[in-house]
Every structure is written in C-alpha cells, then in structure tokens.
C-alpha cells in the first residue's frame, strides 16, 4: 500500500529554526541521521525462490561505500491537486530544486524514507529508505561557513512552491527547463552541463528555430534587464557564452568552468523571474521588451 507521507532527507544544509510550515501539509524541519552503506560483494549467482533467492557465500566486505549526514527533512503528504503531474517524490524534488535555485546549489536529497528520520531511532517499525541523489553537485560552499536555510529563504519557498508546481503542470517548456537547470549542476562532463543549461535557455527564449544565437541572447537580455548599456553588455556576454555552448556541442575542446558558472547564473536569474511572474514570457512579450521603450 502506498504511504500517505514520505520524508525527503536533505544533506549539506541546516536550518535556522527547528520547523517551518510550507503549507498544504508540507513541513520542513531540523533532524539528524547518518545514512551509510558499506559495499559487500558475493561471488555466486542467487539461488532459491522468493525471499530465499539470495547469493550464496562467501560474502566479502569491500572498501568504499556511500554515506550522508541528513540534517533537514521534508515531510511530504500525498497532494491530490498535483497527483497526475507531480507525485510526492517529485514534489520533494521541487522543494529541493527551489532551495538550490535560491542560494544553495550544492544541496542533495540524499534519501527518501517512509518514516520521519527523527522517529526511526525510537520506532519499532523498520523503515524503508532508498537513496535518491548520490552524486555531488559542481558547486560547493567556500570556506568553513555553514549553509543555513534562513526564515527568509523558507518564506520565499512557501510563497512560490505551489505556483511553481502549477506552472510545471501547465507549461511543459518550463518543466523541461527547470529539470535541465537542476541536472546541469550534477557532477559530470563540463560540456554536458553547458549543453543542458543552454538547451533550457533555448527552450524558454527561442520559440522558433530562427537565428538562435542572436534571438536567444537578445530575448534573454531583454527579459533580465531594462533598456540601456547594461542590457547591451548582457547581450554581448550571452553571445560569447553561446559560442562556448556551440564549442561544447560540436568539438572536443575543453570547456572553461567560468562559462558554465556564468551561463548557470543567467538561467537561474531567468527562472526566478519566471517563477515570481508566474508565467513563461511569450514571443510577443519578448519582442515588446526589445523594441518598445517604456
């Protein structure tokens, strides 16, 4: 039977307060659990049936494994309003994505549990826990400063998570772009990260297949900045970054990290503006921004 609630365990972030109500039964709170999984190896195929279908011995412990400090948990109930577009696990992802979109791009949803991580140690029922995000992100916090989710951060998430979920439900372009943004920061090849970012930008800011470099750069610059020198500077920088995107797509040349970070920041700023506006801009609105003065 499907559980009425699941609990997403967040790593690499702490909370300023003990608990915060995000609305609709979604609670985010402090916790502590250390999840670790040492590696074991078996050397013969499984035999038997059902629960007895296991690998025979000998088993040997191997060096390595995975481990996470879970410092924050998201209590996520089933929400009928979004059941067909976003299930409970995807809603946990959405809250984590908004945290990453804010100021903490290194945060991980390291595991999902069917019980509160805070209650597992005292409950007699055995929990079901499975890892979700095990790869680190390309960003990290500088120095020894602890990343803390502030009340202000949580207030912004509370204000916008539901409208963002509705936008995901109504606009596939936005959902695709948000997923690409989030995937781009997972550790991996630099060229793949840059292509993910620019694929999302093209999806949002180039509704047709016209001259992409000019159209995408001018549309995004117009969306982010008012008429003036600063808009022109952003347009020129975006055009240069688009050249890096083309290099990643068509050559084996090593991509500069700075190009990924700059592209990531521009996409992040655009997504935040879209979320706060509650809609993806239309081509007509973008053309008005480019050609009409206030």
N, C-alpha and C positions, 0 to 999 in steps of 0.2 A: 504494500500500500504506500502511495506517495505521501511523504511527510508534509504536514501543514506549514512547517517552517524549516528553513535551512540557515546555517550560520557560516558566513564567509570570514576566514581568518586573514587579517592583513599583517604583513611584515614590513619593516623598515620605516614605520611611522608610529608615533604615540599621540595621545590626546591631552588637550589642556584641561578638560573636565572629565568626570567619570562616565557620563552618559548624555546622549543627545537624541532627541526625538525628531526624526526626519519627516514624520507624517505617514499616514496610511499604515501604521503598524511597523514601520521600519525604524529600528533602533540601532545606533552605533555607540559602542561603549569600550572602555578600557578592559583589557584582560591580560592574562599571561599564560602561554603554553609553549613548550618547546617540542616541536614535532621533528622526529628524526627517524631515518630509515637506513640502517646499515645494509650493505649488499650481502646477499647469500647466493651461493651457486650450487646447483645439483648437476649430476653428470649422467643421469639416465632418464629416458622418457617416462612420462606419467603412466601408471598402470592402475587398473581398478575402475570403478564406476561411481558416479555421484560425488559425495563428499570424500570418498576414499580414493578418488582419482588424483593421486599425488605422485610427485617424483620420488623415486626410491633413493636411499642413501648410497654413499656418504654425501653429506652436505658440507660445504666449506665456506667459512666467512671470508669475504674479500675486503681489502682496503677500499675506502671511498664511501659513498652514500650521499644522502641529502639531509639537510636539517634547516629549520627555520624557527626563529622566535616570533610567535604570533602575539602581537601587542594590542591589537584592536580587532573587534569582531563586529560584523554587520548582521543583525538579526533580520532575516527577510521572510515575511509571510508570503503565501500564495496570493497574488492580486489578480482577481478575475478580469479587471479592466484591461490588463496587458497580456493575459494568458496566451492569446493567439499570436502575439508579436514578440513578446519578451517573457520567457519563463523566469522562475525565481533565480536560477543561476545566472542568467543574462542580466537580470536586474542588479544582482551583486556586482557583476562586471561593470554595469553602467555607473553605479556609485563609485567604484574604484577608478573608473575612467575619468570621472569628474574630479576626483581627488588628484589624479595625475595631470589632468588638464589645468588644474589650478596652479599649484606651486610645487608639486611633489611627483615628478615624472618617474621616479625610481621605485615607487610603492608596488608591492606584489600582493595579489590574492593567492597566498601560498597554499591554502587548503579550504575545502568545504566540509562541514560536519553536519550531521543531523541532530546534534545536541550543542548547546552553548559550551564553548571551550572552558568557560569559568566553572561549569557544573560537572564536567566529566570526571574530575577527581573524586567527587563525593557521591556520584550517582552509581547505583549498582548495575544499571543497563550499559551494555557495551556499545560504544558509539561506532558509527560508520563514518570514516574520514577518508577523503581522497585528495591527492594533490591537484592543483589547477595550474598555477604559474610557477614553474620551477627554474626558468631562465632569468637571469638578472637583466635589468634594463641598461641601456647605454649611458644613462645619466647616473650621477651619484652626488651626494651632498658633500660640499667642500669642507675640509677641516673636521673638527670634532663636534660641531654643532649638532644637537639632536633635532630631527624634524618633528615638529609638534603641530597637530591639527588644532587650529585655534577656533574659538567660538565664531569668529568672523568667517573663516573657511567653511565651517559647518552650516552657518546661516545661508551662505551662497548656494551650497549644495541643496539645502532644504527648499530654497526659493525656486530652483531651476530643474531639479531632477525630474519632476513629473512632466513639465512642459517639454523637456528633452526626450523623455520616453514617448510622448505623444508625437513629437516631430519625427522620431525614428519610425513610429508606426505609420505615419502619413507620407513620409518622403524617403524613398529608398536611396536617393542620392546622398542624403545626409547620413543615413546609417552606414552606407559604404565608406564615406569619407571619414566618419568617426572611427570606424573599425581600422581603416588604413592608418590613420593617425596613431592609434593606440598600438598597432602591430609594429609600426616603424621604429619604436623605441626599444624593442626586444633585441638583446644581443644577437648579432649575426653579421652578415655581409653588409658593408657600408653602401654598396651600390643598390642592394635590395631595399635598404632603409630609405635612400633618397628617392628611388622609384615609387615606393609606397606613398611617400609624402606628396610628390608631385602628381601622382595618379589621383590622389584625393583632391588636390587643388584644381586640376583639370576638370574633375567631375563636378566641382562646385562652381567654377568660374569660366567654363567654356562649354555652354550648352550645345554648340555645333562644332563641326570639325574645321572651321576656318583657320587662318594662320595662328597656330596655337601660342607660340612664344609671345607675340605682341598682344593677342587677345587676353590670354590668361594673366600676363603681367600687368596690363593696363586695368583690367577688371578688378583684380585683387588690390592693386594700389589705390584705385578709386574707392573701393569698399572700405579700406582701412584708414584713409587719410583724406582730409578736405583739400580743395584746390590750393595750389601753391608749390613752393620749392620742395617741401618735404615729400609731397606726393610724387614729384618727378624723381627725387632721389630714390624713393622706394621702388618706383617703376624700373629704374636703371639697375638697382641691386637685384630685383627679381629676375630681370632679363639675364643677368650674369649667372644667377643661380639656376635658371632654366637651362643654360648652356651646360652646367655641371650635370643636370639631370639627363641631358642628351648624351653626354660622355658616358654616364653610368649605363645608359640603355644600349649604346652602340659600340663601345670599346671596352677593352680590358684594363684601361688606365685606372690607377688607384684614386679613389675619391677622397678629397680633403674632409676631415671631420667638421671643420668650420662651415662648409657648405651644407652639411646635414643639420647642424645646430641652427643655422640661420633660417633654413627652409622650414624646419620644425617649429621655430618660434612664430614665423609668419602664419603658418597653418593654424597653430594654436590660437593666435590672436583672432584669426578669422572665425574659427569655430566658437570661441567665447562670444564674439559679437553676434553670430548667428543664433546661438543659444539664448542670449539676452534679448535679441529682437524677436525670437520665436518663429523665425522662418528663414529659408534659404533665399537669397536675392534672385529675382528674375532677371533675364537678359535686358528687359526694358528698364528696370530699375538701375542696373549697372550702366547702361548707356546714358541714362539721365545723370548719373553721378559723374560720368566722364565729360559730357558735352554741355550740361546746363550749370550755370553758376547760381549761387543762392541769391 
